[in-house]
Amino acid sequence: MHRCHGTGNVVKEKDRCKKCAGEKILTIEKEFTVFIQPGQQDGDTLTFEGEGNQVKDNDIKEEDISDV
């Protein structure tokens, strides 16, 4: 994999943050409180809108997380 991850852009060393080292990627754990509604069945999908693969670049939309 190329350092630009297919974007054609690389963050200059002097501009790289210490947390991601210029990769623009951080892996974090996040805890959610989930309220199960009456009538929900085993196998129903719960969706957390905009909570997955969040990217600071304006041209990329945050993804949703779905759990069954």
N, CA, C and O atoms as a Maestro MAE file, in Angstrom:
{
 s_m_m2io_version
 :::
 2.0.0
}

f_m_ct {
 s_m_title
 :::
 protein
 m_atom[272] {
  # First column is atom index #
  i_m_mmod_type
  r_m_x_coord
  r_m_y_coord
  r_m_z_coord
  i_m_residue_number
  s_m_chain_name
  s_m_pdb_residue_name
  s_m_pdb_atom_name
  i_m_atomic_number
  :::
  1 25 0.852 -1.185 0.000 1 A "MET " " N  " 7
  2 3 0.000 0.000 0.000 1 A "MET " " CA " 6
  3 2 0.889 1.237 0.000 1 A "MET " " C  " 6
  4 15 1.880 1.304 0.727 1 A "MET " " O  " 8
  5 25 0.532 2.190 -0.804 2 A "HIS " " N  " 7
  6 3 1.285 3.439 -0.861 2 A "HIS " " CA " 6
  7 2 0.930 4.321 0.323 2 A "HIS " " C  " 6
  8 15 -0.169 4.229 0.871 2 A "HIS " " O  " 8
  9 25 1.855 5.166 0.709 3 A "ARG " " N  " 7
  10 3 1.659 6.050 1.865 3 A "ARG " " CA " 6
  11 2 0.460 6.987 1.691 3 A "ARG " " C  " 6
  12 15 -0.122 7.429 2.682 3 A "ARG " " O  " 8
  13 25 0.085 7.294 0.450 4 A "CYS " " N  " 7
  14 3 -1.033 8.214 0.214 4 A "CYS " " CA " 6
  15 2 -2.382 7.498 0.300 4 A "CYS " " C  " 6
  16 15 -3.424 8.153 0.257 4 A "CYS " " O  " 8
  17 25 -2.384 6.178 0.420 5 A "HIS " " N  " 7
  18 3 -3.617 5.384 0.491 5 A "HIS " " CA " 6
  19 2 -4.527 5.640 -0.704 5 A "HIS " " C  " 6
  20 15 -5.751 5.634 -0.579 5 A "HIS " " O  " 8
  21 25 -3.914 5.866 -1.867 6 A "GLY " " N  " 7
  22 3 -4.681 6.052 -3.091 6 A "GLY " " CA " 6
  23 2 -5.234 7.448 -3.305 6 A "GLY " " C  " 6
  24 15 -5.947 7.679 -4.282 6 A "GLY " " O  " 8
  25 25 -4.923 8.388 -2.414 7 A "THR " " N  " 7
  26 3 -5.463 9.744 -2.551 7 A "THR " " CA " 6
  27 2 -4.587 10.635 -3.412 7 A "THR " " C  " 6
  28 15 -5.057 11.647 -3.932 7 A "THR " " O  " 8
  29 25 -3.317 10.274 -3.569 8 A "GLY " " N  " 7
  30 3 -2.389 11.120 -4.301 8 A "GLY " " CA " 6
  31 2 -1.799 12.230 -3.451 8 A "GLY " " C  " 6
  32 15 -1.024 13.043 -3.955 8 A "GLY " " O  " 8
  33 25 -2.147 12.282 -2.178 9 A "ASN " " N  " 7
  34 3 -1.647 13.312 -1.266 9 A "ASN " " CA " 6
  35 2 -0.962 12.672 -0.068 9 A "ASN " " C  " 6
  36 15 -1.451 11.692 0.492 9 A "ASN " " O  " 8
  37 25 0.171 13.238 0.316 10 A "VAL " " N  " 7
  38 3 0.893 12.783 1.499 10 A "VAL " " CA " 6
  39 2 1.099 13.991 2.405 10 A "VAL " " C  " 6
  40 15 1.470 15.067 1.934 10 A "VAL " " O  " 8
  41 25 0.861 13.818 3.704 11 A "VAL " " N  " 7
  42 3 1.065 14.903 4.664 11 A "VAL " " CA " 6
  43 2 2.566 15.067 4.882 11 A "VAL " " C  " 6
  44 15 3.267 14.101 5.186 11 A "VAL " " O  " 8
  45 25 3.052 16.294 4.724 12 A "LYS " " N  " 7
  46 3 4.479 16.560 4.928 12 A "LYS " " CA " 6
  47 2 4.861 16.240 6.366 12 A "LYS " " C  " 6
  48 15 4.071 16.429 7.291 12 A "LYS " " O  " 8
  49 25 6.082 15.753 6.539 13 A "GLU " " N  " 7
  50 3 6.542 15.336 7.865 13 A "GLU " " CA " 6
  51 2 6.376 16.441 8.908 13 A "GLU " " C  " 6
  52 15 6.000 16.162 10.046 13 A "GLU " " O  " 8
  53 25 6.651 17.680 8.536 14 A "LYS " " N  " 7
  54 3 6.543 18.791 9.492 14 A "LYS " " CA " 6
  55 2 5.087 19.077 9.891 14 A "LYS " " C  " 6
  56 15 4.841 19.698 10.925 14 A "LYS " " O  " 8
  57 25 4.117 18.622 9.069 15 A "ASP " " N  " 7
  58 3 2.700 18.874 9.336 15 A "ASP " " CA " 6
  59 2 1.978 17.685 9.973 15 A "ASP " " C  " 6
  60 15 0.788 17.773 10.274 15 A "ASP " " O  " 8
  61 25 2.688 16.578 10.177 16 A "ARG " " N  " 7
  62 3 2.046 15.369 10.707 16 A "ARG " " CA " 6
  63 2 1.773 15.501 12.197 16 A "ARG " " C  " 6
  64 15 2.620 15.982 12.950 16 A "ARG " " O  " 8
  65 25 0.584 15.073 12.621 17 A "CYS " " N  " 7
  66 3 0.289 15.097 14.055 17 A "CYS " " CA " 6
  67 2 0.949 13.893 14.728 17 A "CYS " " C  " 6
  68 15 1.267 12.902 14.070 17 A "CYS " " O  " 8
  69 25 1.148 13.987 16.020 18 A "LYS " " N  " 7
  70 3 1.824 12.918 16.762 18 A "LYS " " CA " 6
  71 2 0.918 11.696 16.958 18 A "LYS " " C  " 6
  72 15 1.416 10.582 17.115 18 A "LYS " " O  " 8
  73 25 -0.402 11.894 16.949 19 A "LYS " " N  " 7
  74 3 -1.315 10.768 17.191 19 A "LYS " " CA " 6
  75 2 -1.394 9.811 16.003 19 A "LYS " " C  " 6
  76 15 -1.404 8.594 16.186 19 A "LYS " " O  " 8
  77 25 -1.448 10.356 14.794 20 A "CYS " " N  " 7
  78 3 -1.626 9.485 13.628 20 A "CYS " " CA " 6
  79 2 -0.398 9.420 12.727 20 A "CYS " " C  " 6
  80 15 -0.379 8.641 11.774 20 A "CYS " " O  " 8
  81 25 0.619 10.215 13.007 21 A "ALA " " N  " 7
  82 3 1.858 10.258 12.212 21 A "ALA " " CA " 6
  83 2 1.582 10.582 10.744 21 A "ALA " " C  " 6
  84 15 2.291 10.107 9.857 21 A "ALA " " O  " 8
  85 25 0.553 11.389 10.490 22 A "GLY " " N  " 7
  86 3 0.238 11.801 9.126 22 A "GLY " " CA " 6
  87 2 -0.595 10.820 8.345 22 A "GLY " " C  " 6
  88 15 -0.879 11.060 7.172 22 A "GLY " " O  " 8
  89 25 -0.996 9.722 8.952 23 A "GLU " " N  " 7
  90 3 -1.790 8.707 8.261 23 A "GLU " " CA " 6
  91 2 -3.264 9.089 8.153 23 A "GLU " " C  " 6
  92 15 -3.992 8.508 7.348 23 A "GLU " " O  " 8
  93 25 -3.711 10.051 8.948 24 A "LYS " " N  " 7
  94 3 -5.114 10.485 9.008 24 A "LYS " " CA " 6
  95 2 -6.042 9.346 9.438 24 A "LYS " " C  " 6
  96 15 -7.223 9.324 9.093 24 A "LYS " " O  " 8
  97 25 -5.480 8.401 10.201 25 A "ILE " " N  " 7
  98 3 -6.267 7.263 10.672 25 A "ILE " " CA " 6
  99 2 -5.987 7.055 12.151 25 A "ILE " " C  " 6
  100 15 -4.830 6.957 12.559 25 A "ILE " " O  " 8
  101 25 -7.036 6.987 12.949 26 A "LEU " " N  " 7
  102 3 -6.930 6.642 14.363 26 A "LEU " " CA " 6
  103 2 -7.933 5.538 14.645 26 A "LEU " " C  " 6
  104 15 -9.066 5.582 14.167 26 A "LEU " " O  " 8
  105 25 -7.521 4.565 15.409 27 A "THR " " N  " 7
  106 3 -8.438 3.520 15.833 27 A "THR " " CA " 6
  107 2 -8.813 3.808 17.275 27 A "THR " " C  " 6
  108 15 -7.952 3.882 18.151 27 A "THR " " O  " 8
  109 25 -10.106 3.970 17.512 28 A "ILE " " N  " 7
  110 3 -10.573 4.247 18.869 28 A "ILE " " CA " 6
  111 2 -11.701 3.292 19.229 28 A "ILE " " C  " 6
  112 15 -12.402 2.775 18.360 28 A "ILE " " O  " 8
  113 25 -11.856 3.074 20.504 29 A "GLU " " N  " 7
  114 3 -12.992 2.309 20.999 29 A "GLU " " CA " 6
  115 2 -14.004 3.296 21.539 29 A "GLU " " C  " 6
  116 15 -13.646 4.272 22.199 29 A "GLU " " O  " 8
  117 25 -15.265 3.039 21.258 30 A "LYS " " N  " 7
  118 3 -16.325 3.927 21.706 30 A "LYS " " CA " 6
  119 2 -17.462 3.077 22.246 30 A "LYS " " C  " 6
  120 15 -17.863 2.089 21.631 30 A "LYS " " O  " 8
  121 25 -17.969 3.465 23.387 31 A "GLU " " N  " 7
  122 3 -19.051 2.724 24.018 31 A "GLU " " CA " 6
  123 2 -20.383 3.389 23.679 31 A "GLU " " C  " 6
  124 15 -20.512 4.611 23.744 31 A "GLU " " O  " 8
  125 25 -21.366 2.573 23.319 32 A "PHE " " N  " 7
  126 3 -22.700 3.057 22.996 32 A "PHE " " CA " 6
  127 2 -23.697 2.529 24.016 32 A "PHE " " C  " 6
  128 15 -23.586 1.390 24.472 32 A "PHE " " O  " 8
  129 25 -24.659 3.348 24.367 33 A "THR " " N  " 7
  130 3 -25.793 2.887 25.160 33 A "THR " " CA " 6
  131 2 -26.918 2.587 24.183 33 A "THR " " C  " 6
  132 15 -27.315 3.451 23.401 33 A "THR " " O  " 8
  133 25 -27.426 1.375 24.226 34 A "VAL " " N  " 7
  134 3 -28.442 0.943 23.274 34 A "VAL " " CA " 6
  135 2 -29.732 0.649 24.021 34 A "VAL " " C  " 6
  136 15 -29.746 -0.104 24.995 34 A "VAL " " O  " 8
  137 25 -30.803 1.248 23.556 35 A "PHE " " N  " 7
  138 3 -32.122 0.987 24.120 35 A "PHE " " CA " 6
  139 2 -32.859 0.049 23.173 35 A "PHE " " C  " 6
  140 15 -33.137 0.395 22.025 35 A "PHE " " O  " 8
  141 25 -33.166 -1.133 23.667 36 A "ILE " " N  " 7
  142 3 -33.896 -2.116 22.875 36 A "ILE " " CA " 6
  143 2 -35.384 -1.809 23.007 36 A "ILE " " C  " 6
  144 15 -35.933 -1.789 24.108 36 A "ILE " " O  " 8
  145 25 -36.017 -1.574 21.879 37 A "GLN " " N  " 7
  146 3 -37.429 -1.213 21.864 37 A "GLN " " CA " 6
  147 2 -38.303 -2.458 22.023 37 A "GLN " " C  " 6
  148 15 -37.938 -3.537 21.555 37 A "GLN " " O  " 8
  149 25 -39.454 -2.312 22.681 38 A "PRO " " N  " 7
  150 3 -40.386 -3.437 22.776 38 A "PRO " " CA " 6
  151 2 -40.745 -3.938 21.375 38 A "PRO " " C  " 6
  152 15 -41.022 -3.148 20.472 38 A "PRO " " O  " 8
  153 25 -40.737 -5.225 21.214 39 A "GLY " " N  " 7
  154 3 -41.098 -5.812 19.931 39 A "GLY " " CA " 6
  155 2 -39.922 -6.087 19.014 39 A "GLY " " C  " 6
  156 15 -40.087 -6.720 17.972 39 A "GLY " " O  " 8
  157 25 -38.718 -5.615 19.390 40 A "GLN " " N  " 7
  158 3 -37.567 -5.928 18.547 40 A "GLN " " CA " 6
  159 2 -37.279 -7.418 18.637 40 A "GLN " " C  " 6
  160 15 -37.411 -8.034 19.694 40 A "GLN " " O  " 8
  161 25 -36.886 -7.977 17.510 41 A "GLN " " N  " 7
  162 3 -36.663 -9.410 17.407 41 A "GLN " " CA " 6
  163 2 -35.173 -9.717 17.267 41 A "GLN " " C  " 6
  164 15 -34.388 -8.872 16.835 41 A "GLN " " O  " 8
  165 25 -34.799 -10.945 17.642 42 A "ASP " " N  " 7
  166 3 -33.443 -11.419 17.418 42 A "ASP " " CA " 6
  167 2 -33.159 -11.328 15.924 42 A "ASP " " C  " 6
  168 15 -33.952 -11.809 15.114 42 A "ASP " " O  " 8
  169 25 -32.052 -10.723 15.555 43 A "GLY " " N  " 7
  170 3 -31.709 -10.564 14.148 43 A "GLY " " CA " 6
  171 2 -32.061 -9.201 13.582 43 A "GLY " " C  " 6
  172 15 -31.661 -8.884 12.462 43 A "GLY " " O  " 8
  173 25 -32.809 -8.375 14.333 44 A "ASP " " N  " 7
  174 3 -33.088 -7.009 13.887 44 A "ASP " " CA " 6
  175 2 -31.780 -6.227 13.824 44 A "ASP " " C  " 6
  176 15 -30.859 -6.491 14.597 44 A "ASP " " O  " 8
  177 25 -31.698 -5.280 12.922 45 A "THR " " N  " 7
  178 3 -30.493 -4.474 12.746 45 A "THR " " CA " 6
  179 2 -30.613 -3.154 13.488 45 A "THR " " C  " 6
  180 15 -31.619 -2.455 13.372 45 A "THR " " O  " 8
  181 25 -29.579 -2.818 14.253 46 A "LEU " " N  " 7
  182 3 -29.482 -1.508 14.905 46 A "LEU " " CA " 6
  183 2 -28.441 -0.710 14.135 46 A "LEU " " C  " 6
  184 15 -27.354 -1.222 13.865 46 A "LEU " " O  " 8
  185 25 -28.749 0.532 13.775 47 A "THR " " N  " 7
  186 3 -27.836 1.360 13.000 47 A "THR " " CA " 6
  187 2 -27.442 2.596 13.790 47 A "THR " " C  " 6
  188 15 -28.293 3.290 14.346 47 A "THR " " O  " 8
  189 25 -26.138 2.864 13.834 48 A "PHE " " N  " 7
  190 3 -25.600 4.061 14.475 48 A "PHE " " CA " 6
  191 2 -25.118 4.966 13.345 48 A "PHE " " C  " 6
  192 15 -24.024 4.782 12.811 48 A "PHE " " O  " 8
  193 25 -25.945 5.943 12.989 49 A "GLU " " N  " 7
  194 3 -25.677 6.784 11.823 49 A "GLU " " CA " 6
  195 2 -24.457 7.679 12.032 49 A "GLU " " C  " 6
  196 15 -24.321 8.341 13.062 49 A "GLU " " O  " 8
  197 25 -23.576 7.683 11.033 50 A "GLY " " N  " 7
  198 3 -22.413 8.564 11.035 50 A "GLY " " CA " 6
  199 2 -21.332 8.217 12.039 50 A "GLY " " C  " 6
  200 15 -20.454 9.040 12.296 50 A "GLY " " O  " 8
  201 25 -21.367 7.021 12.616 51 A "GLU " " N  " 7
  202 3 -20.394 6.654 13.648 51 A "GLU " " CA " 6
  203 2 -19.260 5.780 13.137 51 A "GLU " " C  " 6
  204 15 -18.343 5.474 13.899 51 A "GLU " " O  " 8
  205 25 -19.290 5.371 11.887 52 A "GLY " " N  " 7
  206 3 -18.240 4.498 11.373 52 A "GLY " " CA " 6
  207 2 -17.351 5.192 10.365 52 A "GLY " " C  " 6
  208 15 -17.820 6.033 9.599 52 A "GLY " " O  " 8
  209 25 -16.074 4.853 10.355 53 A "ASN " " N  " 7
  210 3 -15.115 5.373 9.385 53 A "ASN " " CA " 6
  211 2 -15.271 6.864 9.146 53 A "ASN " " C  " 6
  212 15 -15.525 7.295 8.021 53 A "ASN " " O  " 8
  213 25 -15.121 7.642 10.191 54 A "GLN " " N  " 7
  214 3 -15.228 9.094 10.073 54 A "GLN " " CA " 6
  215 2 -13.921 9.655 9.533 54 A "GLN " " C  " 6
  216 15 -12.846 9.363 10.058 54 A "GLN " " O  " 8
  217 25 -14.018 10.453 8.495 55 A "VAL " " N  " 7
  218 3 -12.846 11.009 7.833 55 A "VAL " " CA " 6
  219 2 -12.963 12.522 7.805 55 A "VAL " " C  " 6
  220 15 -14.030 13.062 7.516 55 A "VAL " " O  " 8
  221 25 -11.875 13.200 8.103 56 A "LYS " " N  " 7
  222 3 -11.894 14.660 8.150 56 A "LYS " " CA " 6
  223 2 -12.016 15.287 6.768 56 A "LYS " " C  " 6
  224 15 -12.511 16.408 6.647 56 A "LYS " " O  " 8
  225 25 -11.575 14.587 5.718 57 A "ASP " " N  " 7
  226 3 -11.657 15.133 4.362 57 A "ASP " " CA " 6
  227 2 -13.110 15.420 4.001 57 A "ASP " " C  " 6
  228 15 -13.991 14.606 4.277 57 A "ASP " " O  " 8
  229 25 -13.362 16.563 3.393 58 A "ASN " " N  " 7
  230 3 -14.724 16.993 3.086 58 A "ASN " " CA " 6
  231 2 -15.424 16.136 2.043 58 A "ASN " " C  " 6
  232 15 -16.654 16.085 2.022 58 A "ASN " " O  " 8
  233 25 -14.679 15.465 1.182 59 A "ASP " " N  " 7
  234 3 -15.313 14.715 0.102 59 A "ASP " " CA " 6
  235 2 -15.673 13.285 0.491 59 A "ASP " " C  " 6
  236 15 -16.166 12.528 -0.345 59 A "ASP " " O  " 8
  237 25 -15.438 12.905 1.735 60 A "ILE " " N  " 7
  238 3 -15.761 11.548 2.176 60 A "ILE " " CA " 6
  239 2 -16.796 11.619 3.290 60 A "ILE " " C  " 6
  240 15 -16.589 12.293 4.298 60 A "ILE " " O  " 8
  241 25 -17.922 10.914 3.100 61 A "LYS " " N  " 7
  242 3 -19.014 10.921 4.066 61 A "LYS " " CA " 6
  243 2 -18.773 9.858 5.136 61 A "LYS " " C  " 6
  244 15 -18.258 8.778 4.846 61 A "LYS " " O  " 8
  245 25 -19.151 10.173 6.373 62 A "GLU " " N  " 7
  246 3 -19.033 9.180 7.433 62 A "GLU " " CA " 6
  247 2 -19.951 8.002 7.124 62 A "GLU " " C  " 6
  248 15 -21.027 8.170 6.549 62 A "GLU " " O  " 8
  249 25 -19.514 6.826 7.508 63 A "GLU " " N  " 7
  250 3 -20.315 5.635 7.292 63 A "GLU " " CA " 6
  251 2 -21.117 5.318 8.542 63 A "GLU " " C  " 6
  252 15 -20.847 5.843 9.622 63 A "GLU " " O  " 8
  253 25 -22.105 4.453 8.378 64 A "ASP " " N  " 7
  254 3 -22.917 4.002 9.500 64 A "ASP " " CA " 6
  255 2 -22.361 2.686 10.024 64 A "ASP " " C  " 6
  256 15 -21.702 1.945 9.295 64 A "ASP " " O  " 8
  257 25 -22.632 2.404 11.293 65 A "ILE " " N  " 7
  258 3 -22.316 1.107 11.884 65 A "ILE " " CA " 6
  259 2 -23.639 0.378 12.056 65 A "ILE " " C  " 6
  260 15 -24.589 0.933 12.606 65 A "ILE " " O  " 8
  261 25 -23.703 -0.854 11.591 66 A "SER " " N  " 7
  262 3 -24.906 -1.661 11.770 66 A "SER " " CA " 6
  263 2 -24.542 -2.908 12.549 66 A "SER " " C  " 6
  264 15 -23.501 -3.520 12.314 66 A "SER " " O  " 8
  265 25 -25.404 -3.276 13.473 67 A "ASP " " N  " 7
  266 3 -25.190 -4.459 14.301 67 A "ASP " " CA " 6
  267 2 -26.467 -5.279 14.282 67 A "ASP " " C  " 6
  268 15 -27.568 -4.738 14.382 67 A "ASP " " O  " 8
  269 25 -26.310 -6.584 14.152 68 A "VAL " " N  " 7
  270 3 -27.469 -7.478 14.127 68 A "VAL " " CA " 6
  271 2 -27.495 -8.264 15.411 68 A "VAL " " C  " 6
  272 15 -28.389 -9.086 15.614 68 A "VAL " " O  " 8
  :::
 }
 m_bond[271] {
  # First column is bond index #
  i_m_from
  i_m_to
  i_m_order
  :::
  1 1 2 1
  2 2 3 1
  3 3 4 2
  4 3 5 1
  5 5 6 1
  6 6 7 1
  7 7 8 2
  8 7 9 1
  9 9 10 1
  10 10 11 1
  11 11 12 2
  12 11 13 1
  13 13 14 1
  14 14 15 1
  15 15 16 2
  16 15 17 1
  17 17 18 1
  18 18 19 1
  19 19 20 2
  20 19 21 1
  21 21 22 1
  22 22 23 1
  23 23 24 2
  24 23 25 1
  25 25 26 1
  26 26 27 1
  27 27 28 2
  28 27 29 1
  29 29 30 1
  30 30 31 1
  31 31 32 2
  32 31 33 1
  33 33 34 1
  34 34 35 1
  35 35 36 2
  36 35 37 1
  37 37 38 1
  38 38 39 1
  39 39 40 2
  40 39 41 1
  41 41 42 1
  42 42 43 1
  43 43 44 2
  44 43 45 1
  45 45 46 1
  46 46 47 1
  47 47 48 2
  48 47 49 1
  49 49 50 1
  50 50 51 1
  51 51 52 2
  52 51 53 1
  53 53 54 1
  54 54 55 1
  55 55 56 2
  56 55 57 1
  57 57 58 1
  58 58 59 1
  59 59 60 2
  60 59 61 1
  61 61 62 1
  62 62 63 1
  63 63 64 2
  64 63 65 1
  65 65 66 1
  66 66 67 1
  67 67 68 2
  68 67 69 1
  69 69 70 1
  70 70 71 1
  71 71 72 2
  72 71 73 1
  73 73 74 1
  74 74 75 1
  75 75 76 2
  76 75 77 1
  77 77 78 1
  78 78 79 1
  79 79 80 2
  80 79 81 1
  81 81 82 1
  82 82 83 1
  83 83 84 2
  84 83 85 1
  85 85 86 1
  86 86 87 1
  87 87 88 2
  88 87 89 1
  89 89 90 1
  90 90 91 1
  91 91 92 2
  92 91 93 1
  93 93 94 1
  94 94 95 1
  95 95 96 2
  96 95 97 1
  97 97 98 1
  98 98 99 1
  99 99 100 2
  100 99 101 1
  101 101 102 1
  102 102 103 1
  103 103 104 2
  104 103 105 1
  105 105 106 1
  106 106 107 1
  107 107 108 2
  108 107 109 1
  109 109 110 1
  110 110 111 1
  111 111 112 2
  112 111 113 1
  113 113 114 1
  114 114 115 1
  115 115 116 2
  116 115 117 1
  117 117 118 1
  118 118 119 1
  119 119 120 2
  120 119 121 1
  121 121 122 1
  122 122 123 1
  123 123 124 2
  124 123 125 1
  125 125 126 1
  126 126 127 1
  127 127 128 2
  128 127 129 1
  129 129 130 1
  130 130 131 1
  131 131 132 2
  132 131 133 1
  133 133 134 1
  134 134 135 1
  135 135 136 2
  136 135 137 1
  137 137 138 1
  138 138 139 1
  139 139 140 2
  140 139 141 1
  141 141 142 1
  142 142 143 1
  143 143 144 2
  144 143 145 1
  145 145 146 1
  146 146 147 1
  147 147 148 2
  148 147 149 1
  149 149 150 1
  150 150 151 1
  151 151 152 2
  152 151 153 1
  153 153 154 1
  154 154 155 1
  155 155 156 2
  156 155 157 1
  157 157 158 1
  158 158 159 1
  159 159 160 2
  160 159 161 1
  161 161 162 1
  162 162 163 1
  163 163 164 2
  164 163 165 1
  165 165 166 1
  166 166 167 1
  167 167 168 2
  168 167 169 1
  169 169 170 1
  170 170 171 1
  171 171 172 2
  172 171 173 1
  173 173 174 1
  174 174 175 1
  175 175 176 2
  176 175 177 1
  177 177 178 1
  178 178 179 1
  179 179 180 2
  180 179 181 1
  181 181 182 1
  182 182 183 1
  183 183 184 2
  184 183 185 1
  185 185 186 1
  186 186 187 1
  187 187 188 2
  188 187 189 1
  189 189 190 1
  190 190 191 1
  191 191 192 2
  192 191 193 1
  193 193 194 1
  194 194 195 1
  195 195 196 2
  196 195 197 1
  197 197 198 1
  198 198 199 1
  199 199 200 2
  200 199 201 1
  201 201 202 1
  202 202 203 1
  203 203 204 2
  204 203 205 1
  205 205 206 1
  206 206 207 1
  207 207 208 2
  208 207 209 1
  209 209 210 1
  210 210 211 1
  211 211 212 2
  212 211 213 1
  213 213 214 1
  214 214 215 1
  215 215 216 2
  216 215 217 1
  217 217 218 1
  218 218 219 1
  219 219 220 2
  220 219 221 1
  221 221 222 1
  222 222 223 1
  223 223 224 2
  224 223 225 1
  225 225 226 1
  226 226 227 1
  227 227 228 2
  228 227 229 1
  229 229 230 1
  230 230 231 1
  231 231 232 2
  232 231 233 1
  233 233 234 1
  234 234 235 1
  235 235 236 2
  236 235 237 1
  237 237 238 1
  238 238 239 1
  239 239 240 2
  240 239 241 1
  241 241 242 1
  242 242 243 1
  243 243 244 2
  244 243 245 1
  245 245 246 1
  246 246 247 1
  247 247 248 2
  248 247 249 1
  249 249 250 1
  250 250 251 1
  251 251 252 2
  252 251 253 1
  253 253 254 1
  254 254 255 1
  255 255 256 2
  256 255 257 1
  257 257 258 1
  258 258 259 1
  259 259 260 2
  260 259 261 1
  261 261 262 1
  262 262 263 1
  263 263 264 2
  264 263 265 1
  265 265 266 1
  266 266 267 1
  267 267 268 2
  268 267 269 1
  269 269 270 1
  270 270 271 1
  271 271 272 2
  :::
 }
}
